[in-house]
Amino acid sequence: MARIHLDHLRHSYRADPRPTVDADWALRGLDLEWSDGGAYALLGPSGCGKTTLLNLISGLLQPTQGRILFGERDVTRLEPGQRNIAQVFQFPVVYDTMSVFDNLAFPLRNRGVPEAEVKQRVTEIAAMLDLSATLHDRAAGLTADGKQKISLGRGLVRSDVAAILFDEPLTVIDPHLKWRLRSKLKELHQRVGRTMIYVTHDQTEALTFADQVVVMFDGQVVQSGTPVELFERPAHTFVGHFIGSPGMNLLPCELDAAGLPRFAGQAVETASHDTAGARGKTLEIGVRPEFVRFADAGIPVRVERSADVGRFRIVDARAGEQLIKVIVAEGAPVPEGEAHLAFDANRTRVYADGWVVK
């Protein structure tokens, strides 16, 4: 296992990238440090740089600039086989003509591990993955989630693995089986304590698996934090929009002479107090639907529709041209027609050019 440090990492697929042109860079500069034994997720939309970063860590790519360290060891220019990394890809990589046992044993036998130790390790890992009953079956007969367990098991069976990397591992798994495999991954991390890095565009997968989630957008990290931090204190409007269902309300605003944000003709109290440097930038108020409520006074709106989603209702209210989402608890009244909204000031923030105003 290893602490992983990404030091001023930049990568371009161009032969001669221009240093100041963002479009030339797949990764625009990352500084991250992950503790030994942690569970991490790289979360973001397709094309944001997640898989590029994973391939840099594994050694399938070498960075244009910067360093990658495992502990104190600089592995930036080392080949994948020298990094002791296990990688699980979107599509399960198994040897169909071999048994489940032989698939799991392959990385150990390839390293000359004594057969007695091979049997002991394979039996132990198979039990963790619920594969014991199929150990002597051909892998070809397994379902997609069973084959993906083999891919995972080949990483777990080795005692020298520094980290296990997952690249969208549940993409080809049937929806009704995803939760089972996701739960198994979380359980395995807690049992074996290996450093695990999980790439996904699915917020549910990231937030339920990882202790620390790195949100990426357009080749850069916009925020790294716990699931609670990302939800309650988004550092960037993309985080607020991407995480949560529905996502954060983003409402254009302006600052009055006292520096207070105003929306729909109303002053809005927020947790962003130091707004002096925000003038001249594109300003928005960000507040999640969970922290908006109907009130006797406040921002005037017209209620347009309400959708029952089980334990709560999602209400669409409109202030001028701006749509505001409101989450109302099950059984609570929802006004019709004209109404007023109030925001929880401690959960409402001002964003300038996309970044939160502290």
Secondary structure, 3 states (H helix, E strand, C coil): CCCEEEEEEEECCCCCCCCCCHHHCCEEEEEEEECCCCEEEEECCCCCCHHHHHHHHHCCCCCCEEEEEECCEECCCCCHHHCCEEEECCCCCCCCCCEHHHHHHHHHHCCCCCHHHHHHHHHHHHHHCCCHHHCCCEHHHCCHHHHHHHHHHHHHCCCCCCEEEEECCCCCCCHHHHHHHHHHHHHHHHHHCCCEEEEECCHHHHHHHCCEEEEEECCEEEEEECHHHHHHCCCEHHHHHHCCCCCCEEEECEECCCCCEEECCEECCCCCCCCHHHCCCCEEEEECHHHEEEECCCEEEEEEEEEECCCEEEEEEEECCEEEEEEEECCCCCCCEEEEEEECHHHCEEEECCEECC
